[in-house]
Amino acid sequence: MQVIDSYLTYLKFEKRYSSHTVSAYSLDLNQFINYLTMQYDGLQPEKANHHHIRSWVVEMMQSNVSSRSIRRKLASINAFYRYLIRSKMTDINPVHKVITPKVKPQLPSFIKNHEMETLLTDDFFGNDFKGLRDKLVVELFYTTGLRRGELVNLKVNDIDMNCQVMRIFGKGNKSRLVPLLSRTLGLMNDYLQLRQIELNKTTSFTPYLIVTKKGKPVYPELIYRIVIRYLSYVSTNSKKNPHVLRHSFATSLLNNGADINAIKEILGHSNLQATQIYTHNTNENLKSIYKHAHPRAK
């Protein structure tokens, strides 16, 4: 459908959303279009009203789609209708009259500090190119709170070794500066030296920091496999992925007294509400300490 294609192009080139985000929007929109096609004889989205969208929500609920997924899909449709209004293809946003299902808040899952220290200090990685690269991947996630897409797109020139910071281009191509630990810089230097040797064996060259042995930019699935492999050595946490390390980073900072506004800036959150979810983990940690330490709690 032409209007969908033009909208996705708008997201990619004007909004500068990541390919992962654009794919998610595309999936949600196509599911909505398919529903209108099947249930309402090919009704065009610009002609749909809130009754049509409500019936789609009901069908998803009856199909056991989670409330969180339904809310995300409605957010995608809402953004699409805002685009249609700006493009003068419709006058109203029917999503505004649709009540979104409530979602029970989920505490962010995180890896314990001592498990991460064990992973990063013991001999799990090896000293060859692959070992140093994999260790740097885990180290960067845990000590900077990067998103997976941000790490994949990180370039060598984004690193300022002298100032010990790196420039990250996050959602909406917004940039932010993130500090680097001395030990992270040391590991990065070791990796870059070995990386240069490896790249000299090939004719390929890439400006990206994290690469394959053939000198090609890494892809998101490889990063995911690296993280889940090494976290499996030290953690029984059911969730083992790059975003869990981002949660671990934020939770560790809060537990050690970091200002929540500073954490917001480092994580690249657009508002404080997105960062405040980590305070729930901190509160749970305080409750646990209290119950174990106070004599009246025993």
C-alpha positions as CSV (number, residue, x, y, z in Angstrom):
1,M,0.0,0.0,0.0
2,Q,1.5,3.3,-1.1
3,V,0.5,5.3,2.0
4,I,2.2,2.7,4.2
5,D,5.4,2.8,2.0
6,S,5.5,6.6,2.1
7,Y,5.0,6.6,5.9
8,L,7.8,4.0,6.5
9,T,10.1,6.1,4.2
10,Y,9.2,9.1,6.4
11,L,10.2,7.2,9.5
12,K,13.5,6.0,8.1
13,F,14.8,9.2,6.4
14,E,13.1,12.1,8.2
15,K,12.6,10.7,11.7
16,R,15.8,8.7,11.3
17,Y,14.4,5.7,13.2
18,S,16.5,2.6,13.3
19,S,15.7,-0.3,10.9
20,H,14.5,-2.3,13.9
21,T,12.0,0.3,14.9
22,V,10.8,0.8,11.3
23,S,10.3,-2.9,11.0
24,A,8.2,-3.0,14.2
25,Y,6.0,-0.1,12.9
26,S,5.7,-1.9,9.5
27,L,4.6,-5.2,11.2
28,D,2.0,-3.4,13.4
29,L,0.6,-1.4,10.5
30,N,0.3,-4.4,8.2
31,Q,-1.5,-6.4,10.8
32,F,-4.0,-3.5,11.2
33,I,-4.4,-3.2,7.4
34,N,-4.9,-7.0,7.1
35,Y,-7.6,-6.9,9.8
36,L,-9.5,-4.1,8.0
37,T,-9.2,-6.1,4.7
38,M,-10.5,-9.3,6.2
39,Q,-13.2,-7.9,8.5
40,Y,-14.4,-4.8,6.7
41,D,-14.1,-5.6,3.0
42,G,-10.8,-3.8,2.4
43,L,-11.6,-0.6,4.3
44,Q,-8.8,1.9,3.8
45,P,-7.2,3.1,7.1
46,E,-8.0,6.7,6.4
47,K,-11.7,5.8,6.4
48,A,-11.5,3.7,9.6
49,N,-13.1,5.0,12.8
50,H,-12.6,4.2,16.5
51,H,-15.2,1.3,16.3
52,H,-13.0,-0.5,13.8
53,I,-9.9,-0.1,16.0
54,R,-11.8,-1.2,19.1
55,S,-12.9,-4.4,17.3
56,W,-9.3,-5.0,16.3
57,V,-8.3,-4.6,20.0
58,V,-11.0,-7.1,21.1
59,E,-9.9,-9.6,18.6
60,M,-6.3,-9.4,19.8
61,M,-7.4,-9.8,23.4
62,Q,-9.4,-12.9,22.4
63,S,-6.3,-14.2,20.7
64,N,-4.3,-13.8,24.0
65,V,-2.1,-11.0,22.6
66,S,-0.5,-9.4,25.7
67,S,-1.7,-6.0,26.9
68,R,1.8,-4.7,26.5
69,S,1.8,-5.7,22.8
70,I,-1.6,-4.3,22.2
71,R,-0.5,-0.9,23.7
72,R,2.6,-0.9,21.4
73,K,0.5,-1.7,18.3
74,L,-2.0,1.1,19.2
75,A,1.0,3.5,19.7
76,S,2.1,2.5,16.2
77,I,-1.3,3.2,14.7
78,N,-1.6,6.4,16.6
79,A,1.7,7.7,15.1
80,F,0.5,6.6,11.7
81,Y,-2.7,8.6,12.0
82,R,-0.8,11.7,13.1
83,Y,1.2,11.3,9.9
84,L,-2.1,11.0,7.9
85,I,-3.4,14.2,9.5
86,R,-0.2,16.1,8.7
87,S,-0.4,14.8,5.1
88,K,-4.0,16.0,5.0
89,M,-5.2,12.4,4.2
90,T,-7.7,12.5,7.1
91,D,-9.1,15.0,9.6
92,I,-9.3,12.9,12.8
93,N,-7.2,10.4,14.8
94,P,-9.6,7.6,15.7
95,V,-7.1,6.1,18.2
96,H,-7.9,8.9,20.6
97,K,-11.3,7.4,21.4
98,V,-9.9,3.9,22.0
99,I,-9.1,3.0,25.6
100,T,-5.8,1.1,25.8
101,P,-5.6,-2.0,28.1
102,K,-3.9,-1.6,31.4
103,V,-0.5,-3.2,31.8
104,K,0.8,-4.4,35.2
105,P,4.2,-2.7,35.7
106,Q,7.2,-5.1,35.2
107,L,10.4,-4.6,37.2
108,P,13.4,-4.5,34.9
109,S,15.3,-7.7,35.0
110,F,19.0,-7.3,35.8
111,I,22.2,-9.4,36.4
112,K,23.7,-9.2,39.9
113,N,26.9,-7.2,40.4
114,H,29.0,-10.1,41.7
115,E,27.9,-12.2,38.7
116,M,29.1,-9.5,36.3
117,E,32.4,-9.1,38.2
118,T,33.0,-12.8,38.0
119,L,32.3,-12.8,34.2
120,L,34.5,-9.8,33.5
121,T,37.5,-10.8,35.8
122,D,37.7,-14.6,35.3
123,D,39.0,-16.3,32.2
124,F,35.8,-16.7,30.2
125,F,36.7,-14.8,27.0
126,G,40.2,-15.6,25.9
127,N,42.9,-13.2,24.5
128,D,42.4,-13.8,20.8
129,F,40.5,-11.3,18.6
130,K,37.1,-13.0,19.1
131,G,37.6,-13.2,22.9
132,L,38.6,-9.5,23.2
133,R,35.8,-8.4,21.0
134,D,33.2,-10.4,22.9
135,K,34.5,-9.1,26.2
136,L,34.4,-5.5,25.0
137,V,30.8,-6.0,23.9
138,V,29.7,-7.2,27.3
139,E,31.9,-4.6,29.1
140,L,30.4,-1.7,27.0
141,F,26.8,-2.8,27.7
142,Y,27.4,-3.2,31.4
143,T,29.5,0.0,32.0
144,T,27.7,2.4,29.6
145,G,24.1,1.2,29.3
146,L,24.1,1.2,25.5
147,R,21.2,-0.1,23.5
148,R,22.1,-3.0,21.1
149,G,21.5,-0.8,18.0
150,E,23.7,1.9,19.4
151,L,26.6,-0.5,19.9
152,V,26.2,-2.0,16.4
153,N,26.4,1.5,14.9
154,L,29.2,2.8,17.2
155,K,32.2,4.0,15.2
156,V,35.8,4.2,16.2
157,N,35.7,8.0,15.6
158,D,32.9,8.3,18.1
159,I,35.4,7.4,20.9
160,D,37.4,10.2,22.5
161,M,40.2,8.4,24.3
162,N,41.7,11.6,25.8
163,C,38.4,12.8,27.4
164,Q,37.3,9.2,28.2
165,V,33.9,9.7,26.6
166,M,32.1,8.4,23.5
167,R,29.4,10.0,21.4
168,I,26.3,7.9,21.0
169,F,23.6,8.4,18.4
170,G,20.4,7.0,19.9
171,K,16.7,7.0,19.0
172,G,15.7,9.8,16.6
173,N,19.5,10.2,15.9
174,K,19.8,12.2,19.1
175,S,23.4,12.3,20.3
176,R,24.7,12.1,23.8
177,L,28.1,11.8,25.5
178,V,28.7,8.8,27.7
179,P,31.7,8.5,30.0
180,L,34.0,5.5,29.8
181,L,35.9,3.8,32.6
182,S,39.6,3.5,32.5
183,R,39.5,-0.3,32.5
184,T,37.0,-0.1,29.6
185,L,39.4,2.1,27.6
186,G,42.2,-0.3,28.4
187,L,40.2,-3.2,27.0
188,M,39.2,-1.1,24.0
189,N,42.9,-0.3,23.3
190,D,43.8,-4.0,23.4
191,Y,41.0,-4.8,21.1
192,L,41.8,-2.1,18.6
193,Q,45.4,-3.2,18.4
194,L,44.4,-6.8,17.7
195,R,41.6,-5.5,15.4
196,Q,44.2,-3.7,13.3
197,I,46.2,-6.9,12.9
198,E,43.1,-8.9,11.9
199,L,41.9,-6.3,9.4
200,N,45.4,-6.2,7.8
201,K,44.8,-9.8,6.9
202,T,41.7,-8.8,4.8
203,T,41.0,-6.3,2.1
204,S,37.9,-5.0,4.0
205,F,37.8,-2.0,6.1
206,T,35.0,-0.6,8.2
207,P,34.7,2.5,10.4
208,Y,32.6,0.6,12.9
209,L,34.1,-0.3,16.3
210,I,32.8,-3.8,16.7
211,V,33.4,-6.0,13.7
212,T,33.5,-9.7,12.6
213,K,36.7,-11.5,12.0
214,K,36.3,-10.7,8.3
215,G,36.2,-7.0,9.1
216,K,32.5,-6.6,8.4
217,P,30.2,-4.6,10.8
218,V,28.5,-6.8,13.3
219,Y,24.8,-7.4,13.0
220,P,22.3,-7.4,15.9
221,E,21.8,-11.1,16.0
222,L,25.5,-11.7,16.6
223,I,25.5,-9.3,19.5
224,Y,22.6,-11.0,21.0
225,R,24.3,-14.4,20.7
226,I,27.5,-13.1,22.3
227,V,25.6,-11.7,25.3
228,I,23.4,-14.7,25.9
229,R,26.4,-17.1,25.6
230,Y,28.5,-15.4,28.3
231,L,25.7,-14.5,30.7
232,S,24.8,-18.1,30.7
233,Y,28.2,-18.9,32.4
234,V,27.4,-16.8,35.5
235,S,23.7,-16.2,35.8
236,T,20.5,-18.2,36.1
237,N,18.4,-15.2,35.3
238,S,15.7,-16.2,32.8
239,K,16.4,-13.1,30.7
240,K,19.8,-12.8,29.2
241,N,20.1,-10.2,26.5
242,P,21.7,-6.8,25.8
243,H,18.8,-4.9,27.3
244,V,19.2,-6.8,30.6
245,L,22.7,-5.4,30.8
246,R,21.4,-1.9,30.2
247,H,19.0,-2.5,33.1
248,S,21.9,-3.8,35.2
249,F,23.9,-0.7,34.5
250,A,21.1,1.7,35.5
251,T,20.2,-0.4,38.6
252,S,23.8,-0.5,39.8
253,L,24.1,3.3,39.5
254,L,20.9,3.9,41.4
255,N,21.9,1.4,44.1
256,N,25.2,3.3,44.6
257,G,23.6,6.7,44.9
258,A,23.8,8.1,41.4
259,D,21.5,11.0,40.6
260,I,18.5,9.8,38.6
261,N,18.7,12.8,36.2
262,A,22.3,11.9,35.4
263,I,21.3,8.3,34.7
264,K,18.5,9.7,32.4
265,E,21.1,11.6,30.3
266,I,23.5,8.7,30.1
267,L,20.7,6.3,29.0
268,G,19.4,8.7,26.5
269,H,15.8,8.7,27.8
270,S,13.6,11.5,26.5
271,N,11.8,11.9,29.8
272,L,12.4,11.1,33.5
273,Q,9.5,8.7,33.7
274,A,11.3,6.1,31.6
275,T,14.2,6.2,34.0
276,Q,12.1,6.1,37.2
277,I,11.2,2.5,36.6
278,Y,14.7,1.6,37.9
279,T,13.8,3.1,41.3
280,H,11.5,0.2,41.9
281,N,14.4,-2.2,41.8
282,T,16.3,0.1,44.2
283,N,13.3,0.1,46.5
284,E,13.1,-3.7,46.4
285,N,16.8,-3.9,47.2
286,L,16.3,-1.6,50.2
287,K,13.4,-3.6,51.5
288,S,15.4,-6.8,51.3
289,I,18.3,-5.3,53.2
290,Y,15.9,-3.9,55.8
291,K,14.1,-7.2,56.3
292,H,17.4,-9.0,56.8
293,A,19.1,-6.4,58.9
294,H,16.5,-5.1,61.4
295,P,16.1,-7.2,64.5
296,R,12.3,-6.7,64.6
297,A,12.0,-8.2,61.1
298,K,13.2,-11.6,62.2
